[in-house]
Amino acid sequence: MKPSISIFLLSSFLLHDGSAFVSVPSRSISRQTFLQAEAPSEQPPASANEPKPAQPKAVILDPYLPAADPKYKVTGKVGGGDFIVSRSGGPTDEELTDENLYRIIERKASDLEVNTLVWKCLGYRFDGQEWAPEEVFPKWKDRFPEPPDFIGMQRMYSKEIDGPCLRNNQSLVRSIPAENKDSYLKKHMMPFGFTGYKVSELTPNLTRRAQCTNWLLFYREELYGYTVEELRERRRLKQEQQEKERLVRIEKGEEEEWKPPVKEVF
């Protein structure tokens, strides 16, 4: 059976190493996460005496104290390395290529650079001195007038410091409709050799990078280049079609399909 997106999203906060979060019974977590590609269908059974391959270990990053500075969002280094991003203007085609987004997963982009690209896609604009919500999606702007930290740039995982970052990331994940949640990383990152993560190597930083990458791919495929009015019209037409399909299922006596709540950014 294919693993579902819910398993991966659940692990994103249940594997959080802050003291405020509870652990999960071991039987509820599989050895592979949603982010891992399916194994070949034909595999010889392992010998009882054959040594098990070593599990990859989590890379625990040291706390990054410069990120505690409130001005770090506007003074920290952005761009100039392997990852293509700048503070100026809106998102560009070059910034949203598969190759560039894969660098987020490879850790070739800093936490600030990942945040910066997400901020630009959400509509925040840098005026040379500060970030302003000039073009932010309306619903998102109401909740986040200032660009939030989706990664946890300080890398300090106490409830007081990291709790807001965790909730910011969860809000970003919830803005993706259910039908779009489980395809982008598999479709666009596997050509680069990305086969997913083992549970043993997951950390809050790594998990959130994958979630930001998934959201950026969703943004590029579904929102990029459209006005808010156009997106709302597309949503209206989609909802009308879904309602027609729901009524057909009711006539056939089929059960209603439950879908998790979505808080779209527009």
ZIWOJO-V804208 format. One line per field, one symbol per residue. psi: psi as a letter, one per 40 degrees, with the letter a starting at -180 (. if undefined). burial: + if it has 9 or more other ideal C-beta (glycine too) atoms within 8 Angstrom, else -. Layout:
psi = ???
burial = ???
This chain:
psi = hhiidddddddddeehfieehiihideehidiidehiiiidhhiiiidehiiihhiihhhiiigddeehdeddeeihhieadhhiidiaaiidddeiddddddddefehidddddddddddeeihheedihifdfihddddddgdihihedgdefhfidddedddddddddddeehideedfddddddddeeeheaiideehiddddddddddddddddddddheiiddddddddddddddddddddddddeeiihhhiiihgie.
burial = --+-+-++++++++++-+--+----------+++-+---------------------+-----+--+----+++-+-++---+-+-----+---++++-++++++---++++++++++++++++++----+-+--++-+++--+--+++++++++-++--+++-++-+++++++++-+-++--+++-+++---+-++++-++++++++++++++++++++--++---+--++-++----------+--++-----------+--++
